[in-house]
Amino acid sequence: MEVKLLVGERLSKIRKEKKLTLRELGNAVGVSASHIGQIEKGVTNPSIDLLARIAEFLKVHPCDLLQTTNISMGERLRSIRKEKGIDLEELSEATGIPYFKLGEVEIGNERLTKDECKKISTYLGIDESQLNFDIEVNLNHIRFICEDIFQLDDDSIQLIMDYLTKKINW
């Protein structure tokens, strides 16, 4: 899913939770209701100034408008593992990933490396993207922020993305 759509979906969700119409939000932040609608539909991105005004009016942090509500890697791993009737000990033995690390991943205290995702995906017979989707979404959010909000050039963005990819062992 494109980052514009994720931002729009998040904005729509928060706006509706606050029981606001497009017109009310637009009037409060100085844009038309149709502009807010275009953001929510993923047609356009808000400027950093507009993003800040929206966040301030909605009484949320600007980053809240960029976050998704996808389930975590650990929650997906636990769900898939249980669906297939595999316990942590069996998964650990089959993949060579320490039992305690797998447990920490499932409760959200640890992350899997790309290599570990590959081993688990192969053993469970699933596509790797089922485990690493949240990493890709987060990297896409960062790319979106660099491109559309901070308007960095391609070389700068690539340096940032390379650094982050290396730091998360991806």
PyMOL commands that set and color helices and strands:
alter all, ss='L'
color gray80, all
select helices_A, chain A and resi 3-17+22-29+33-40+48-58+62-65+73-83+88-95+99-106+114-124+129-149+154-167
alter helices_A, ss='H'
color red, helices_A
deselect
rebuild
show_as cartoon
